[in-house]
Structures are given as structure tokens and as C-alpha cells.
Amino acid sequence: MPTKSLNLFLSKLIDYAGLFPPANLDLIPALNNYRKYIDCEDSWMMSQFIIPLNDLKNISVKDMELFDDSFPLDLSILSGNLANDIEKLNSFKNLYPNKVKFSGLETRISNLDELLDLLTSTNSTIKNNNLNLSSFFELPYCENWLVKMENAINTISKFNKLNQTNFGFKLRCGGIKADMFPEPSFVSNAILSCIKNEVPTKFTAGLHHPVRHFNDSVNTKMYGFFNIFIGGMLAQKFNLNFNQLVEILTDEDEANFIFNEDEFRWKNYKIKNEEIEQYRSKNFISYGSCSFDEPREDLTNLGIF
């Protein structure tokens, strides 16, 4: 059994992204997997099923027989503009009112100059349709990304304060090729900016494993979800600087990550259970993974799960 601190750390940590690389499953096998996961003994680690909103039309009545009010299909939807897609969402929701939940929204920022309009439109659509969506906005990597990232997070933060919203930032941590993994400087700067601006963060891609390591399949070093989430929590609690956070993000020694019954430790830093719960629920929300098996297998191999 995991310790209490590990249990709190892992609770609802993983959004299932089986439709996306490298798994690239077809819709029905991915739905079958999700139904299996939310009914297994480790279901407490599983959060939402990530799906492009346009794919809802491909889910049939028969497919939805997998779900009911005890085991609903809990969705985080990908939409370029929710206002344009709201009729599709409402149509699906009305078909299966007791079988589906819409809990998350993930949107790419295609034009930074239009971000404020996108936030405004998204907020109005959510309110007008009585939705409760944890919403995150991703800025794809591009030229001058660090500057643009700061501007995006500042814009989200100011919008939240003016509108009593809780919109967040989504950070991509990898992919299927080596050049899709951002430098630690990018990850550290983004996490620190979100902390400074009180913007919730979720992560995606390249986080199948707990601890940073070299991965042969992509021929590069992959971040670990311990490194990312523990680094963020410690940076927030102890006001760590850029270099201190990079040290945690790049730590490949699994022995430095210790989960006791009442706290977790990284080297000489400690965070109590109540703080873990607070940071996870308010600041470092979840990460998208196309595998639910690999993280659990690694945790078992570490002897802590």
C-alpha cells in the first residue's frame, strides 16, 4: 500500500490520453481502457478522459453502455474555441445526462494577440451554459517562446483576478521525438511564472515515468512526474529560484524522492500531507498520459506502490 503522502500526491494525477501518441489508440479501445481503469483498484489515480470535442460524434449509444452514473465518462475536451463548439458539447451532454461529465477544457493559444478575446469568449460560454470546466490554455513552442509564455501567463492571471475565474496554463513536457522535449530552462521558467502569477498548471506529454531518465525510444532524457510536480510544490513553498528548481527537474536519483506517512522529502526539503493536498488541488493539477500502466509499473518497481 502507498504511504499517505504518496496517496495524496497521486490522487487524480493522471488524465488518460490514450488517443494520442505514442499509444495512438482508436476511440473504442481507448474508451474500453478508461472504463477498466476507473473500475480498478488504482482508480483513485485516474482523472479525466482527454478527447477532441469533434470526436464526440464518433461515440455511439452502444459505446456509452460502458458508463453509468456510478462510472461516468469524465471528459476533458480539446477545443480551439469553445464558443464555436458549444452546440456539439450540449448535444452530447443532453443525449447522456447521467453517463457523461464535462470537467475539463484544453485550448491551444493560436494567436497571443487574441488571447484576451479567447479568454473572454470561453468564460462567457462556460457561464451561459452552466458548465464547470477546469480550463487550461497551452502556448505551443515557437520562436521567442519564453517571452510569449510570460505574456500569456500574465494575461491569464490578470483575467482571473478581474473575472474571478481560475483559468490555468498547460505545459507540454515532451513528445514522440527528442526535439519535442523542452529544455529544463523552459520548464523551470514556466512553472515559476505560474507560481508568481497564481495560475494553476497542468502538464502533458513525456511524463510516463516517475523520475527523469534517458529513454532509448526517443533518444533523449524524459522528465519524471515526480520531478515536475515535486519541483513545483517545493518551488512554491520555499520560494526556490530558477537554478534550484532546475536541479529538481533534472534529478535522476530516485533515492532523493522519499514519501513517508506524513510528508514527502526531496533531499532536505519537506512538504506535509496537508500541503501536498493543497498544492495538488489548487496549483499543480494533473498531467495527460497515453499510458496508465507504465506509471504504476514504475512505482511498483521502485518499491513504493
C-alpha positions as CSV (number, residue, x, y, z in Angstrom):
1,M,0.0,0.0,0.0
2,P,1.3,3.5,-0.8
3,T,2.0,5.8,2.1
4,K,-0.4,8.6,2.9
5,S,1.8,11.2,1.3
6,L,2.2,9.2,-1.9
7,N,-1.6,8.6,-2.0
8,L,-2.3,12.3,-1.7
9,F,0.4,13.1,-4.3
10,L,-1.0,10.5,-6.8
11,S,-4.7,11.3,-6.3
12,K,-6.4,12.1,-9.6
13,L,-2.9,12.8,-11.0
14,I,-3.4,11.2,-14.5
15,D,-5.7,12.3,-17.3
16,Y,-6.0,9.4,-19.7
17,A,-4.8,10.4,-23.2
18,G,-4.9,7.0,-24.9
19,L,-6.0,8.6,-28.2
20,F,-2.7,10.5,-28.5
21,P,0.9,9.5,-29.3
22,P,2.7,7.3,-28.7
23,A,-0.3,5.0,-27.9
24,N,-2.5,6.4,-30.7
25,L,-5.3,4.1,-29.9
26,D,-8.6,4.1,-31.8
27,L,-11.5,5.7,-29.9
28,I,-13.3,2.5,-28.8
29,P,-10.2,0.7,-27.4
30,A,-9.3,3.9,-25.5
31,L,-12.8,4.1,-24.1
32,N,-12.7,0.5,-23.0
33,N,-9.4,1.1,-21.3
34,Y,-10.7,4.1,-19.4
35,R,-13.8,2.2,-18.2
36,K,-11.4,-0.6,-17.0
37,Y,-9.2,2.0,-15.2
38,I,-12.0,3.8,-13.4
39,D,-13.2,0.5,-12.0
40,C,-9.8,-0.9,-10.9
41,E,-8.1,-0.8,-7.5
42,D,-6.0,2.1,-8.6
43,S,-8.9,4.2,-10.0
44,W,-8.2,6.9,-7.4
45,M,-5.1,7.9,-9.5
46,M,-7.2,8.4,-12.7
47,S,-8.9,11.7,-13.6
48,Q,-10.4,12.6,-16.9
49,F,-10.5,11.1,-20.4
50,I,-9.0,13.6,-22.9
51,I,-10.8,13.8,-26.2
52,P,-11.0,16.3,-29.1
53,L,-14.5,17.8,-28.9
54,N,-15.1,16.9,-32.6
55,D,-14.6,13.2,-31.8
56,L,-17.7,13.1,-29.6
57,K,-19.8,12.4,-32.7
58,N,-17.9,9.1,-33.1
59,I,-19.1,7.8,-29.7
60,S,-22.2,5.6,-30.2
61,V,-25.1,4.7,-27.9
62,K,-23.6,1.2,-27.7
63,D,-20.2,2.7,-26.7
64,M,-21.9,4.6,-23.9
65,E,-23.2,1.4,-22.4
66,L,-19.8,1.2,-20.8
67,F,-20.7,4.1,-18.5
68,D,-23.4,5.0,-16.0
69,D,-23.9,7.4,-13.1
70,S,-21.6,5.3,-10.9
71,F,-18.9,5.2,-13.5
72,P,-19.4,8.2,-15.7
73,L,-17.3,9.2,-18.7
74,D,-15.5,12.1,-17.2
75,L,-14.2,14.2,-20.1
76,S,-11.6,16.9,-20.7
77,I,-12.3,18.3,-24.1
78,L,-9.8,19.7,-26.6
79,S,-11.3,22.7,-28.4
80,G,-9.8,25.5,-30.4
81,N,-12.7,27.8,-29.4
82,L,-15.4,26.6,-27.0
83,A,-17.9,29.2,-28.2
84,N,-17.7,27.6,-31.7
85,D,-18.1,24.1,-30.4
86,I,-20.7,24.5,-27.6
87,E,-23.6,23.1,-29.6
88,K,-21.7,19.8,-30.1
89,L,-20.9,19.6,-26.4
90,N,-24.5,20.3,-25.3
91,S,-25.9,17.9,-27.8
92,F,-23.7,15.1,-26.4
93,K,-24.4,16.0,-22.8
94,N,-28.2,16.0,-23.5
95,L,-28.0,12.6,-25.0
96,Y,-26.3,11.1,-22.0
97,P,-27.1,13.2,-18.9
98,N,-26.4,10.5,-16.4
99,K,-23.4,8.9,-18.1
100,V,-21.1,11.8,-19.0
101,K,-19.4,14.6,-17.1
102,F,-17.6,17.6,-18.8
103,S,-14.9,18.5,-16.3
104,G,-12.0,19.9,-18.3
105,L,-11.2,22.1,-21.2
106,E,-7.9,22.4,-23.0
107,T,-7.3,25.0,-25.6
108,R,-4.2,25.9,-27.7
109,I,-3.3,29.6,-28.0
110,S,-3.0,30.1,-31.7
111,N,-2.6,33.9,-31.6
112,L,-1.2,35.5,-28.5
113,D,-2.7,38.9,-29.6
114,E,-6.2,37.3,-29.5
115,L,-5.7,35.5,-26.1
116,L,-7.8,38.1,-24.1
117,D,-10.7,37.7,-26.6
118,L,-10.4,33.9,-26.3
119,L,-10.4,34.0,-22.5
120,T,-13.5,36.3,-22.6
121,S,-15.3,34.2,-25.0
122,T,-14.5,31.0,-23.1
123,N,-15.6,32.4,-19.8
124,S,-18.9,33.7,-21.3
125,T,-19.7,30.3,-22.9
126,I,-18.9,28.4,-19.7
127,K,-21.2,30.7,-17.7
128,N,-24.0,30.9,-20.2
129,N,-24.1,27.1,-20.4
130,N,-23.8,26.4,-16.7
131,L,-20.6,24.4,-17.1
132,N,-17.9,23.7,-14.6
133,L,-14.8,23.3,-16.6
134,S,-11.2,23.4,-15.3
135,S,-9.8,25.3,-18.3
136,F,-6.2,25.3,-19.4
137,F,-4.5,27.2,-22.2
138,E,-1.4,25.9,-24.0
139,L,1.1,28.1,-25.8
140,P,2.8,25.8,-28.4
141,Y,6.6,26.1,-28.6
142,C,7.8,28.8,-31.0
143,E,10.3,31.5,-31.6
144,N,10.7,33.7,-28.5
145,W,8.6,31.2,-26.6
146,L,9.9,32.3,-23.1
147,V,8.8,35.9,-23.7
148,K,5.5,34.9,-25.2
149,M,4.9,32.4,-22.3
150,E,5.4,35.1,-19.7
151,N,2.9,37.3,-21.6
152,A,0.4,34.5,-21.9
153,I,0.5,33.7,-18.2
154,N,0.4,37.4,-17.2
155,T,-2.7,37.8,-19.4
156,I,-4.4,34.7,-17.8
157,S,-3.5,35.9,-14.3
158,K,-4.9,39.4,-14.9
159,F,-8.1,37.9,-16.4
160,N,-8.6,35.6,-13.5
161,K,-8.3,38.5,-11.0
162,L,-10.7,40.7,-12.9
163,N,-13.3,38.0,-13.6
164,Q,-13.0,35.7,-10.5
165,T,-12.0,32.8,-12.8
166,N,-9.4,30.1,-12.3
167,F,-8.1,29.6,-15.8
168,G,-4.8,27.8,-16.0
169,F,-1.7,27.2,-18.2
170,K,-0.9,23.9,-19.9
171,L,2.7,23.0,-20.3
172,R,4.0,20.4,-22.8
173,C,6.9,18.4,-21.4
174,G,7.8,16.1,-24.3
175,G,6.6,14.1,-27.3
176,I,7.5,11.3,-29.7
177,K,10.8,12.9,-30.9
178,A,13.8,14.2,-29.0
179,D,13.3,17.8,-30.2
180,M,9.8,17.9,-28.7
181,F,11.3,17.8,-25.1
182,P,11.8,21.3,-23.8
183,E,15.0,22.4,-22.1
184,P,14.8,22.5,-18.3
185,S,15.2,26.2,-18.5
186,F,11.8,26.4,-20.4
187,V,10.1,24.2,-17.9
188,S,11.6,26.0,-14.9
189,N,10.7,29.4,-16.2
190,A,7.1,28.4,-16.9
191,I,6.5,26.8,-13.5
192,L,8.0,29.8,-11.7
193,S,5.9,32.2,-13.8
194,C,2.7,30.2,-13.0
195,I,3.6,30.3,-9.3
196,K,4.4,34.0,-9.3
197,N,1.1,34.8,-11.1
198,E,-1.0,32.4,-9.2
199,V,-2.1,30.5,-12.3
200,P,-2.9,26.7,-12.0
201,T,-0.8,24.4,-14.1
202,K,-1.3,21.1,-15.8
203,F,1.2,19.2,-17.9
204,T,1.2,16.9,-20.8
205,A,3.4,14.5,-22.9
206,G,6.5,12.7,-22.0
207,L,5.7,12.0,-18.3
208,H,5.1,8.3,-18.2
209,H,7.7,7.7,-15.6
210,P,8.3,9.0,-12.1
211,V,11.9,10.1,-12.3
212,R,13.9,11.7,-15.1
213,H,16.0,9.3,-17.2
214,F,17.4,8.7,-20.6
215,N,14.9,7.0,-22.9
216,D,16.2,4.9,-25.8
217,S,13.0,5.1,-27.8
218,V,13.2,8.9,-28.2
219,N,17.0,9.1,-27.7
220,T,16.8,11.8,-25.1
221,K,16.1,12.4,-21.4
222,M,12.5,12.4,-20.3
223,Y,11.2,14.3,-17.4
224,G,9.6,12.4,-14.5
225,F,6.3,13.3,-12.9
226,F,8.0,13.3,-9.5
227,N,10.5,15.9,-10.8
228,I,7.8,18.1,-12.3
229,F,5.2,18.1,-9.5
230,I,7.5,17.9,-6.5
231,G,9.7,20.6,-8.1
232,G,6.7,22.8,-8.5
233,M,5.4,22.3,-5.0
234,L,8.8,22.9,-3.4
235,A,9.4,25.9,-5.5
236,Q,6.1,27.4,-4.3
237,K,6.6,26.6,-0.7
238,F,10.2,27.6,-0.4
239,N,10.3,30.3,-3.0
240,L,13.0,28.4,-4.9
241,N,14.9,30.2,-7.6
242,F,15.4,29.2,-11.2
243,N,18.6,27.1,-10.6
244,Q,17.2,25.4,-7.6
245,L,14.1,24.3,-9.5
246,V,16.2,23.1,-12.4
247,E,18.2,20.9,-10.0
248,I,15.0,19.1,-9.0
249,L,13.7,18.9,-12.6
250,T,16.9,17.2,-13.7
251,D,17.5,15.0,-10.7
252,E,17.8,11.3,-11.9
253,D,18.4,9.8,-8.4
254,E,15.2,8.1,-7.3
255,A,16.6,7.8,-3.8
256,N,16.2,11.6,-3.4
257,F,12.4,11.3,-3.7
258,I,11.0,9.9,-0.4
259,F,7.4,9.5,0.6
260,N,6.8,9.0,4.3
261,E,3.4,8.6,6.0
262,D,3.2,12.3,7.0
263,E,5.3,14.1,4.3
264,F,7.4,13.7,1.3
265,R,11.1,14.8,1.1
266,W,13.5,15.8,-1.6
267,K,16.9,16.0,-0.1
268,N,16.5,18.4,2.9
269,Y,13.2,19.9,1.8
270,K,9.9,18.6,3.2
271,I,6.2,19.1,2.4
272,K,3.5,17.9,4.8
273,N,0.4,16.0,3.7
274,E,-2.0,18.9,4.1
275,E,0.3,21.0,1.9
276,I,0.5,18.2,-0.7
277,E,-3.3,18.2,-0.9
278,Q,-3.5,21.9,-1.2
279,Y,-0.9,22.3,-3.9
280,R,-2.3,19.4,-5.9
281,S,-5.9,20.8,-5.8
282,K,-5.1,24.4,-6.4
283,N,-1.7,24.7,-8.3
284,F,-0.4,21.5,-9.9
285,I,-3.5,19.8,-11.1
286,S,-2.7,16.8,-13.3
287,Y,-0.8,15.5,-16.4
288,G,-2.0,13.8,-19.6
289,S,-0.6,10.4,-20.3
290,C,-1.4,7.9,-23.0
291,S,-0.5,5.1,-20.6
292,F,-1.9,4.4,-17.2
293,D,0.1,1.1,-16.8
294,E,3.6,2.4,-17.2
295,P,3.5,4.9,-14.3
296,R,2.0,2.2,-12.0
297,E,4.6,-0.4,-13.1
298,D,7.4,2.1,-12.4
299,L,6.1,2.9,-9.0
300,T,5.9,-0.8,-8.2
301,N,9.4,-1.3,-9.4
302,L,10.6,1.5,-7.1
303,G,9.0,-0.5,-4.2
304,I,6.8,2.3,-3.1
305,F,3.4,1.3,-4.6
